[in-house]
Amino acid sequence: MKKLLILLSAIFFTAGVFAVEVNEKELESTGGEDVVRFENYNGPHSVIETASQISSIGSGLGRRVASSVNSSGTFSNGKYSVIHAVDPSEQGKLDADILIIGANATVDHIKNLRRIIASYLVEAYGYGAKDAQTIATFVTVYNAVYRGKLDTFKSKYKNVVTKNLDASKCGLSVKWSEWAGNSQIVIPLNDISGGLSTVDTSVISDKSVVKSMQEEDNKGVEDRKNMVDIKEREAEKASEKADKAEKKAQEDEKALKKQQEAQKKAEETAQNKKSEADAAKKAADEKAKEAAANPSDKEKAKEAQEARQEAEEKAQEAREAAEEASEEAQKTEEAERQASESASEAQEAREEAEKKADEARSEREEIAKDQQEIVTKALNEANGQNSVIGLKVTDSGAKLSSMVRVDGATGETLKESPVTVIRARTILPVENAQIDAASQAVNTLTDSAVQIDTKLLYMAICGENTGTGAVKLCLLDAYLMEIQKESAETVAEDSVLVEKNGSYYCVITDNGSNKLAKYDKNLKLLTKSQISVNPATPVTVTDKGIIVTDDSGRIVLLKESDLTQVTQSQTAPASSTGYEK
């Protein structure tokens, strides 16, 4: 209860901070009304990859893009590809990176897909790890919201992007089983040299994306707060850029005025020189007429010659002045262009700063409301001890289930487990099982910040034999209802799960055959049968032994202690039910 009060105090404090400076302006970008809930594979895996191995997929692709970031290109590692689609010649729309999940890729959980995207952003564009993870989260939700909506992508992105998109594959399915070979994850690029603003955060956090995140149990508050933090820094950066641009615009305006004065002076000089040239030409023409009228007057001829030379000199001076005036006019035109560009850059940067600040303020308001709901829900759950845990059918054909928590008073479903691959329709409560650090490290999806209460866990057979999936015996916690530990051995798909006297029985696969296995509550294998059994055998535990069906269909009685076969001479007749009367 003390931990809860500390948590609630922190939430109340943060909510108060985020309630400051409320702005009524909504985010500009809107989409459909879709709500996203990713369906992940949450069972055991036949091959365990570490978080580092998963991240290296994105890192490798990111480094290759970074080496030629200004040019379009396609980069692949066999299972995953990135189309880096940029075209500086087309204005008004967005460039993009398109992450393609190949048909032979095995990613099956949204957290791991986000790891790949985040590590890609770190290497390709220099994002910090936390910012990259936040953007990756929004990118996946954004692509799920707009899955298959090619017209929406065409309205926002350049032709170099959309020509690579397929209406049946663009975006991201909410079902992990549909990712491989059917995904084109679009990452909108605002400015490939923009650092923090490389990815267009306004596009990936539009109202439809935020609405989808609000449907999560925690309303996506932490990720949304992180996005607000990014936008605030974007606003600050844009504001600084605007200040510099405005200062340069002022300097360019002063330079323009100075240049305009120089042009005016040059034009005045050119005009004066032209007038002088015209006057000299007129005087030369008159002298020439006088000389022509007096052909024997050598003095007149000399004056005419001198007047003609002076006219030519004045004409040359006028031409030079005109050329200088023309050059000054060109300089003025260039100064006007520069001043206009600086003013435009300053205005765009200022508008961008205001836009990001408005989005951040608007989202703060929504986060404050959602945090209040979380606080109320946490208080209600803390005060209510009436909830019960059961199973819900998730796949009738495959006979799969998931855990659910239900309000014992109202019947309302309070929470559903993300693990949707519980088999045998059975969960068994286990008290005080050991969940050590090494066991938890097996599951790379576990949030290390969450403290798991091991006083009550549930044992179940979980998983599917698909891709890297596997069927294993697992322990799930009662709060998150996630896998916290799994057996080292693989369990038969059709196995039952039975408990007797603190021991747990199921059928495991062992070197190509099926054996009855006996476990303790910590998922330690205690022993296994020598005989092979039918993978779907009923397991009936009696005081005389355990009755199973072997792989030939014969009924066999095994000793409870070590699961060796009881011979006919060692056992007394049993009742027709298999239980001692």
C-alpha positions as CSV (number, residue, x, y, z in Angstrom):
1,M,0.0,0.0,0.0
2,K,2.9,2.3,0.7
3,K,4.3,1.8,-2.8
4,L,0.9,2.5,-4.2
5,L,0.6,5.8,-2.3
6,I,4.1,6.8,-3.5
7,L,3.0,6.0,-7.1
8,L,-0.2,8.0,-6.7
9,S,1.6,10.9,-5.3
10,A,4.0,10.9,-8.2
11,I,1.1,10.7,-10.6
12,F,-0.8,13.6,-8.9
13,F,2.4,15.8,-9.0
14,T,3.0,15.1,-12.7
15,A,-0.6,15.6,-13.5
16,G,-0.5,19.0,-11.8
17,V,2.6,20.0,-13.8
18,F,1.1,18.9,-17.0
19,A,-2.1,20.9,-16.4
20,V,-0.3,24.2,-16.7
21,E,-0.8,26.4,-19.8
22,V,-3.8,24.6,-21.3
23,N,-4.3,25.4,-25.0
24,E,-7.6,24.7,-26.8
25,K,-6.0,24.3,-30.2
26,E,-6.1,20.6,-31.4
27,L,-3.5,18.8,-33.4
28,E,-3.7,19.7,-37.0
29,S,-3.2,16.3,-38.6
30,T,-6.2,14.0,-38.3
31,G,-7.0,10.5,-39.6
32,G,-9.7,7.9,-39.2
33,E,-11.3,6.6,-36.1
34,D,-9.4,3.3,-35.9
35,V,-8.3,2.0,-32.6
36,V,-5.1,-0.2,-32.5
37,R,-4.5,-3.1,-30.3
38,F,-1.5,-5.2,-31.3
39,E,-1.9,-9.0,-31.1
40,N,1.6,-10.4,-30.3
41,Y,2.9,-13.9,-29.9
42,N,3.4,-14.0,-26.1
43,G,4.3,-17.7,-25.7
44,P,7.7,-19.4,-25.3
45,H,10.2,-19.5,-28.1
46,S,12.3,-22.3,-29.5
47,V,15.1,-19.8,-30.2
48,I,15.8,-17.0,-27.7
49,E,17.3,-13.8,-29.1
50,T,18.6,-11.1,-26.8
51,A,17.5,-7.5,-27.0
52,S,20.9,-6.7,-28.3
53,Q,20.7,-9.2,-31.1
54,I,17.3,-7.9,-32.1
55,S,18.5,-4.3,-32.0
56,S,21.4,-5.1,-34.2
57,I,19.0,-5.8,-37.1
58,G,18.0,-2.1,-37.2
59,S,21.5,-0.8,-36.4
60,G,23.0,-2.5,-39.4
61,L,20.4,-1.1,-41.8
62,G,20.7,2.3,-40.2
63,R,24.5,2.5,-40.8
64,R,24.0,1.7,-44.4
65,V,21.4,4.5,-44.9
66,A,23.6,7.0,-43.0
67,S,26.4,6.4,-45.5
68,S,24.2,7.8,-48.4
69,V,21.5,9.7,-46.6
70,N,21.1,12.3,-49.3
71,S,20.3,9.8,-52.1
72,S,17.5,7.3,-52.5
73,G,18.4,3.7,-52.2
74,T,17.3,0.2,-51.1
75,F,19.2,-1.6,-48.3
76,S,18.6,-5.2,-47.2
77,N,20.0,-7.7,-44.9
78,G,18.0,-10.6,-46.3
79,K,15.1,-10.6,-43.8
80,Y,14.5,-6.9,-43.5
81,S,14.9,-4.0,-46.0
82,V,14.7,-0.3,-46.0
83,I,13.8,1.9,-49.0
84,H,15.3,5.3,-48.4
85,A,13.0,7.5,-50.6
86,V,14.1,11.1,-50.9
87,D,13.5,13.6,-53.7
88,P,14.6,17.3,-53.2
89,S,13.0,18.3,-56.5
90,E,9.4,17.7,-55.3
91,Q,8.2,20.2,-52.8
92,G,5.2,20.3,-50.5
93,K,5.2,16.6,-49.5
94,L,7.2,14.3,-47.3
95,D,10.2,12.0,-48.0
96,A,10.1,8.7,-46.1
97,D,11.9,5.5,-45.1
98,I,10.0,2.3,-45.8
99,L,10.9,-0.6,-43.5
100,I,9.9,-3.9,-45.1
101,I,9.6,-7.1,-43.1
102,G,10.6,-9.9,-45.3
103,A,8.6,-13.2,-45.7
104,N,11.3,-15.1,-43.8
105,A,11.5,-12.6,-40.9
106,T,10.5,-14.0,-37.5
107,V,9.7,-10.9,-35.4
108,D,6.5,-11.7,-33.5
109,H,6.1,-9.0,-30.8
110,I,5.6,-5.3,-31.2
111,K,8.2,-4.5,-28.5
112,N,10.9,-6.3,-30.6
113,L,9.7,-4.6,-33.8
114,R,10.1,-1.3,-32.0
115,R,13.6,-2.2,-30.9
116,I,14.5,-2.7,-34.6
117,I,13.0,0.6,-35.6
118,A,14.6,2.5,-32.7
119,S,18.1,1.1,-33.3
120,Y,17.7,2.0,-37.0
121,L,16.9,5.6,-36.1
122,V,19.9,5.8,-33.7
123,E,22.3,4.8,-36.4
124,A,20.7,6.4,-39.5
125,Y,19.9,9.8,-38.0
126,G,21.8,10.1,-34.7
127,Y,18.8,10.0,-32.4
128,G,19.3,9.3,-28.7
129,A,18.1,5.9,-27.5
130,K,15.1,7.2,-25.5
131,D,13.9,9.5,-28.2
132,A,14.3,6.7,-30.8
133,Q,12.3,4.3,-28.7
134,T,9.5,6.9,-28.3
135,I,9.4,7.7,-32.1
136,A,9.5,3.9,-32.9
137,T,6.4,3.4,-30.7
138,F,4.5,6.1,-32.4
139,V,5.7,4.9,-35.9
140,T,4.2,1.5,-35.3
141,V,0.8,2.8,-34.0
142,Y,0.7,5.3,-36.9
143,N,1.3,2.6,-39.5
144,A,-1.3,0.4,-37.8
145,V,-3.9,3.2,-37.9
146,Y,-3.3,3.8,-41.6
147,R,-2.8,0.2,-42.6
148,G,-3.9,-0.3,-46.2
149,K,-4.9,3.4,-46.6
150,L,-2.8,4.1,-49.7
151,D,-4.8,7.3,-50.6
152,T,-3.8,8.8,-47.2
153,F,-0.2,8.1,-47.9
154,K,-0.5,9.5,-51.4
155,S,-1.9,12.7,-50.0
156,K,1.1,13.3,-47.7
157,Y,4.1,11.7,-49.4
158,K,6.1,12.3,-52.5
159,N,5.9,10.1,-55.6
160,V,9.3,8.6,-54.8
161,V,7.7,7.2,-51.7
162,T,4.2,6.2,-52.9
163,K,5.4,4.4,-56.0
164,N,7.0,1.8,-53.7
165,L,3.8,1.3,-51.7
166,D,1.3,-1.5,-52.2
167,A,-2.3,-1.0,-51.0
168,S,-2.4,-4.5,-49.5
169,K,0.9,-4.1,-47.6
170,C,1.3,-0.5,-46.7
171,G,1.3,0.2,-43.0
172,L,1.4,-2.5,-40.3
173,S,-1.1,-5.2,-39.4
174,V,-2.1,-5.4,-35.7
175,K,-1.6,-9.2,-36.0
176,W,2.0,-10.4,-35.7
177,S,1.2,-13.4,-37.9
178,E,0.6,-11.1,-40.8
179,W,3.8,-9.1,-40.5
180,A,6.3,-11.2,-42.4
181,G,6.0,-10.6,-46.1
182,N,3.1,-8.2,-45.7
183,S,4.4,-5.0,-44.1
184,Q,5.6,-1.6,-45.4
185,I,6.3,0.5,-42.4
186,V,6.4,4.2,-43.4
187,I,8.6,6.5,-41.4
188,P,7.9,10.2,-42.5
189,L,11.0,12.3,-42.9
190,N,10.7,16.0,-42.3
191,D,14.3,17.0,-42.8
192,I,17.0,14.3,-43.3
193,S,19.6,16.7,-41.8
194,G,17.3,18.0,-39.1
195,G,18.6,16.0,-36.2
196,L,15.8,15.8,-33.6
197,S,13.3,16.8,-36.3
198,T,14.4,14.3,-38.9
199,V,11.2,12.3,-38.4
200,D,8.0,14.3,-38.7
201,T,6.6,13.9,-35.1
202,S,3.4,15.8,-36.0
203,V,2.5,13.2,-38.6
204,I,3.1,10.1,-36.4
205,S,1.3,11.6,-33.4
206,D,-1.9,12.9,-35.0
207,K,-5.2,12.6,-33.3
208,S,-6.0,9.1,-34.5
209,V,-2.7,7.8,-33.3
210,V,-3.1,9.4,-29.9
211,K,-6.7,8.1,-29.6
212,S,-5.4,4.6,-30.2
213,M,-2.8,4.9,-27.6
214,Q,-5.4,6.1,-25.1
215,E,-7.1,2.8,-25.5
216,E,-4.2,1.0,-23.8
217,D,-4.5,0.1,-20.1
218,N,-2.0,2.9,-19.2
219,K,-3.3,5.2,-22.0
220,G,0.2,5.3,-23.4
221,V,0.9,8.1,-20.9
222,E,4.7,7.5,-20.6
223,D,5.2,7.4,-24.4
224,R,3.0,10.4,-24.9
225,K,4.9,12.4,-22.3
226,N,8.1,11.5,-24.0
227,M,6.7,12.7,-27.3
228,V,5.7,16.0,-25.6
229,D,9.2,16.3,-24.4
230,I,10.6,15.8,-27.9
231,K,8.2,18.4,-29.3
232,E,9.1,20.9,-26.7
233,R,12.8,20.5,-27.6
234,E,11.8,20.7,-31.3
235,A,10.0,23.9,-30.5
236,E,13.0,25.3,-28.7
237,K,15.3,24.3,-31.5
238,A,13.0,25.9,-34.1
239,S,12.7,29.0,-32.0
240,E,16.5,29.3,-31.8
241,K,16.6,28.8,-35.6
242,A,14.0,31.4,-36.1
243,D,15.9,33.9,-33.9
244,K,19.1,33.3,-36.0
245,A,17.1,33.5,-39.2
246,E,15.4,36.7,-38.1
247,K,18.8,38.3,-37.2
248,K,20.2,37.3,-40.6
249,A,17.0,38.6,-42.2
250,Q,17.6,42.0,-40.5
251,E,21.2,42.0,-41.7
252,D,20.2,41.1,-45.2
253,E,17.5,43.8,-45.2
254,K,20.2,46.4,-44.2
255,A,22.5,45.0,-46.9
256,L,19.6,45.3,-49.4
257,K,18.9,48.9,-48.5
258,K,22.6,49.7,-48.8
259,Q,22.7,47.9,-52.2
260,Q,19.6,49.8,-53.3
261,E,21.3,53.0,-52.5
262,A,24.4,51.9,-54.5
263,Q,22.2,51.0,-57.4
264,K,20.4,54.3,-57.2
265,K,23.7,56.2,-57.2
266,A,25.0,54.1,-60.1
267,E,21.8,54.7,-62.1
268,E,22.1,58.5,-61.4
269,T,25.7,58.4,-62.5
270,A,24.8,56.4,-65.6
271,Q,22.0,58.9,-66.4
272,N,24.4,61.9,-66.0
273,K,27.0,60.2,-68.2
274,K,24.4,59.5,-70.8
275,S,23.3,63.2,-70.7
276,E,26.9,64.2,-71.1
277,A,27.4,61.8,-73.9
278,D,24.3,63.1,-75.7
279,A,25.4,66.7,-75.3
280,A,28.9,65.8,-76.5
281,K,27.4,64.1,-79.6
282,K,25.2,67.0,-80.3
283,A,28.1,69.4,-80.1
284,A,30.2,67.1,-82.3
285,D,27.5,67.0,-84.9
286,E,27.3,70.8,-84.9
287,K,31.1,71.1,-85.3
288,A,31.0,68.6,-88.1
289,K,28.3,70.6,-89.9
290,E,30.4,73.8,-89.5
291,A,33.5,72.0,-90.9
292,A,31.6,70.6,-93.8
293,A,30.3,74.1,-94.6
294,N,33.9,75.5,-94.5
295,P,36.0,72.8,-96.1
296,S,39.0,75.2,-96.4
297,D,38.9,76.2,-92.8
298,K,41.5,73.9,-91.1
299,E,40.6,75.3,-87.6
300,K,37.0,74.2,-88.1
301,A,38.1,70.8,-89.1
302,K,40.3,70.5,-86.1
303,E,37.5,71.6,-83.7
304,A,35.2,69.0,-85.4
305,Q,37.8,66.3,-84.9
306,E,38.3,67.2,-81.2
307,A,34.5,67.3,-80.6
308,R,34.1,63.9,-82.2
309,Q,36.8,62.4,-79.9
310,E,35.2,64.0,-76.9
311,A,31.8,62.6,-77.9
312,E,33.3,59.1,-78.2
313,E,34.9,59.4,-74.8
314,K,31.7,60.5,-73.2
315,A,29.8,57.7,-75.0
316,Q,32.3,55.2,-73.6
317,E,32.0,56.6,-70.1
318,A,28.2,56.4,-70.5
319,R,28.4,52.8,-71.6
320,E,30.6,51.9,-68.6
321,A,28.3,53.7,-66.2
322,A,25.3,51.9,-67.7
323,E,27.1,48.5,-67.3
324,E,28.0,49.4,-63.7
325,A,24.4,50.4,-63.0
326,S,23.3,47.0,-64.5
327,E,25.7,45.2,-62.3
328,E,24.4,47.0,-59.3
329,A,20.8,46.2,-60.3
330,Q,21.8,42.5,-60.5
331,K,23.4,42.8,-57.0
332,T,20.2,44.4,-55.8
333,E,18.1,41.6,-57.2
334,E,20.4,39.0,-55.5
335,A,20.2,41.0,-52.2
336,E,16.4,41.0,-52.5
337,R,16.3,37.3,-53.1
338,Q,18.6,36.7,-50.1
339,A,16.5,39.0,-47.9
340,S,13.3,37.3,-49.0
341,E,14.7,33.8,-48.3
342,S,16.0,34.8,-44.9
343,A,12.6,36.3,-44.0
344,S,10.8,33.2,-45.3
345,E,13.2,30.9,-43.4
346,A,12.6,32.9,-40.2
347,Q,8.8,32.8,-40.7
348,E,8.8,29.1,-41.4
349,A,11.0,28.4,-38.3
350,R,8.8,30.6,-36.1
351,E,5.6,28.9,-37.4
352,E,7.2,25.5,-36.8
353,A,8.2,26.5,-33.2
354,E,4.6,27.7,-32.5
355,K,3.2,24.6,-34.1
356,K,5.3,22.2,-31.9
357,A,4.6,24.3,-28.8
358,D,0.9,24.2,-29.5
359,E,0.9,20.5,-30.0
360,A,2.8,19.9,-26.8
361,R,0.5,22.2,-24.8
362,S,-2.6,20.5,-26.2
363,E,-1.2,17.0,-25.5
364,R,-0.3,18.0,-22.0
365,E,-3.9,18.8,-21.3
366,E,-5.0,15.4,-22.6
367,I,-2.3,13.6,-20.6
368,A,-3.4,15.4,-17.4
369,K,-7.0,14.1,-17.9
370,D,-5.8,10.6,-18.6
371,Q,-3.5,10.6,-15.6
372,Q,-6.4,11.5,-13.4
373,E,-8.4,8.5,-14.8
374,I,-5.4,6.3,-14.1
375,V,-5.2,7.6,-10.5
376,T,-8.9,6.9,-10.0
377,K,-8.6,3.4,-11.5
378,A,-5.6,2.7,-9.3
379,L,-7.5,3.8,-6.2
380,N,-10.5,1.7,-7.1
381,E,-8.4,-1.4,-7.7
382,A,-6.5,-0.8,-4.5
383,N,-9.8,-0.6,-2.5
384,G,-11.5,-3.5,-4.3
385,Q,-10.5,-7.1,-3.3
386,N,-13.3,-8.7,-5.2
387,S,-11.6,-9.6,-8.5
388,V,-11.1,-13.1,-9.7
389,I,-9.0,-14.6,-12.5
390,G,-10.2,-17.0,-15.1
391,L,-9.7,-18.0,-18.8
392,K,-11.1,-16.6,-22.0
393,V,-11.2,-18.4,-25.4
394,T,-8.9,-16.7,-27.9
395,D,-8.9,-19.3,-30.7
396,S,-11.7,-22.0,-30.7
397,G,-10.1,-24.0,-33.5
398,A,-6.7,-24.2,-31.9
399,K,-8.2,-24.4,-28.4
400,L,-6.2,-21.5,-27.1
401,S,-7.1,-19.2,-24.2
402,S,-5.9,-16.2,-22.3
403,M,-6.1,-15.1,-18.6
404,V,-8.6,-12.4,-17.6
405,R,-9.3,-10.6,-14.4
406,V,-13.0,-10.1,-13.6
407,D,-14.7,-8.0,-11.0
408,G,-16.4,-10.5,-8.6
409,A,-19.2,-8.1,-7.8
410,T,-20.2,-6.7,-11.2
411,G,-18.7,-9.3,-13.7
412,E,-16.9,-6.5,-15.5
413,T,-13.7,-7.5,-17.2
414,L,-10.9,-5.5,-15.6
415,K,-7.9,-6.7,-17.5
416,E,-7.0,-9.2,-20.2
417,S,-3.6,-10.9,-20.4
418,P,-1.4,-10.3,-23.5
419,V,-0.7,-14.0,-23.5
420,T,-3.3,-15.5,-25.8
421,V,-1.7,-18.9,-26.3
422,I,-2.6,-20.8,-23.1
423,R,-3.3,-24.5,-23.9
424,A,-5.3,-27.3,-22.3
425,R,-7.8,-24.7,-21.0
426,T,-6.0,-25.0,-17.6
427,I,-4.2,-22.6,-15.2
428,L,-3.1,-23.8,-11.8
429,P,-2.4,-21.4,-8.9
430,V,1.1,-21.6,-7.5
431,E,2.2,-19.9,-4.3
432,N,5.7,-18.5,-3.6
433,A,7.5,-19.9,-6.7
434,Q,11.0,-18.7,-7.3
435,I,11.4,-16.2,-10.2
436,D,15.1,-15.4,-10.3
437,A,16.9,-12.8,-12.4
438,A,18.2,-15.4,-14.8
439,S,14.7,-16.7,-15.5
440,Q,13.3,-13.3,-16.1
441,A,16.1,-12.5,-18.4
442,V,14.9,-15.3,-20.7
443,N,11.9,-13.2,-21.6
444,T,13.3,-10.1,-23.4
445,L,9.8,-8.6,-23.4
446,T,9.5,-8.2,-19.6
447,D,9.6,-4.6,-18.4
448,S,12.3,-4.6,-15.8
449,A,10.7,-1.6,-14.1
450,V,7.7,-3.6,-13.0
451,Q,8.1,-5.4,-9.7
452,I,6.4,-8.8,-9.9
453,D,4.6,-10.2,-6.8
454,T,5.5,-13.9,-6.7
455,K,3.3,-14.8,-3.8
456,L,0.7,-16.0,-6.4
457,L,1.5,-17.2,-9.9
458,Y,-0.3,-19.4,-12.3
459,M,1.1,-22.4,-14.1
460,A,0.0,-23.1,-17.6
461,I,1.1,-24.7,-20.9
462,C,1.7,-21.9,-23.3
463,G,2.8,-21.3,-26.8
464,E,2.6,-22.3,-30.5
465,N,4.9,-24.2,-32.7
466,T,5.1,-21.5,-35.4
467,G,8.2,-19.6,-36.5
468,T,10.4,-19.3,-33.5
469,G,7.5,-20.1,-31.2
470,A,7.5,-23.1,-28.9
471,V,5.2,-24.8,-26.4
472,K,6.5,-24.8,-22.9
473,L,5.4,-25.0,-19.3
474,C,5.1,-21.4,-17.9
475,L,4.5,-19.3,-14.8
476,L,2.4,-16.2,-15.3
477,D,2.0,-13.5,-12.7
478,A,-1.4,-12.5,-11.3
479,Y,-1.2,-8.8,-12.0
480,L,0.3,-8.3,-15.5
481,M,-0.7,-11.8,-16.4
482,E,2.5,-12.1,-18.4
483,I,5.0,-15.0,-18.7
484,Q,7.7,-14.6,-16.0
485,K,9.3,-18.0,-16.3
486,E,9.3,-21.0,-18.7
487,S,10.5,-24.5,-18.7
488,A,13.7,-25.6,-20.4
489,E,11.8,-28.5,-22.0
490,T,9.3,-28.4,-24.8
491,V,5.8,-29.6,-24.0
492,A,3.5,-31.5,-26.4
493,E,0.8,-29.4,-28.0
494,D,-2.0,-31.6,-26.8
495,S,-0.7,-32.2,-23.3
496,V,-2.9,-31.9,-20.3
497,L,-1.7,-30.2,-17.1
498,V,-2.4,-31.9,-13.8
499,E,-1.4,-31.1,-10.2
500,K,-1.2,-33.5,-7.2
501,N,0.4,-33.0,-3.9
502,G,2.5,-30.0,-5.1
503,S,3.8,-31.8,-8.2
504,Y,2.8,-30.9,-11.7
505,Y,2.4,-33.3,-14.6
506,C,2.4,-32.8,-18.4
507,V,3.7,-34.5,-21.5
508,I,7.1,-33.3,-22.9
509,T,8.8,-34.0,-26.2
510,D,12.1,-35.8,-25.6
511,N,14.3,-36.8,-28.5
512,G,11.4,-37.3,-30.9
513,S,9.2,-39.2,-28.4
514,N,6.7,-38.0,-25.8
515,K,7.3,-38.6,-22.1
516,L,5.2,-37.9,-19.0
517,A,7.1,-35.3,-17.0
518,K,6.9,-34.3,-13.3
519,Y,7.8,-30.7,-12.3
520,D,8.0,-28.8,-9.0
521,K,6.4,-25.4,-8.6
522,N,9.5,-23.7,-9.8
523,L,9.4,-25.5,-13.2
524,K,12.3,-27.7,-12.3
525,L,12.0,-31.1,-14.0
526,L,12.0,-33.7,-11.3
527,T,11.7,-36.8,-13.4
528,K,10.3,-38.2,-16.6
529,S,8.8,-41.5,-17.7
530,Q,10.9,-44.2,-19.4
531,I,8.1,-45.2,-21.6
532,S,6.7,-43.1,-24.4
533,V,3.1,-41.9,-24.0
534,N,0.4,-40.6,-26.3
535,P,0.9,-36.8,-26.5
536,A,-2.8,-36.3,-25.7
537,T,-3.0,-38.9,-22.9
538,P,-5.2,-38.2,-19.9
539,V,-3.2,-38.1,-16.7
540,T,-5.0,-39.6,-13.8
541,V,-3.2,-39.4,-10.5
542,T,-4.4,-42.0,-7.9
543,D,-3.1,-43.2,-4.6
544,K,-1.8,-46.3,-6.4
545,G,0.0,-44.5,-9.2
546,I,-0.6,-42.5,-12.3
547,I,-2.7,-43.9,-15.2
548,V,-1.6,-42.9,-18.7
549,T,-2.0,-44.1,-22.3
550,D,1.2,-45.1,-23.9
551,D,2.1,-44.5,-27.6
552,S,0.6,-47.8,-28.6
553,G,-2.7,-47.1,-27.0
554,R,-2.2,-49.3,-24.0
555,I,-3.2,-48.3,-20.5
556,V,-0.1,-48.0,-18.2
557,L,0.2,-47.4,-14.5
558,L,3.3,-45.4,-13.4
559,K,4.8,-44.9,-10.0
560,E,4.2,-41.4,-8.6
561,S,7.7,-41.2,-7.2
562,D,9.8,-41.7,-10.3
563,L,7.3,-42.4,-13.1
564,T,8.6,-45.9,-13.7
565,Q,6.1,-48.5,-14.8
566,V,4.2,-50.5,-12.2
567,T,4.1,-54.2,-13.1
568,Q,0.9,-56.1,-12.8
569,S,2.2,-58.1,-9.8
570,Q,2.9,-54.8,-7.9
571,T,-0.6,-53.4,-8.0
572,A,-4.0,-54.3,-6.7
573,P,-7.2,-54.1,-8.9
574,A,-8.4,-50.6,-9.4
575,S,-12.0,-49.4,-9.8
576,S,-13.4,-48.8,-13.2
577,T,-12.9,-45.1,-12.7
578,G,-9.2,-45.4,-12.0
579,Y,-9.6,-44.0,-8.5
580,E,-9.4,-46.1,-5.4
581,K,-12.7,-46.5,-3.6
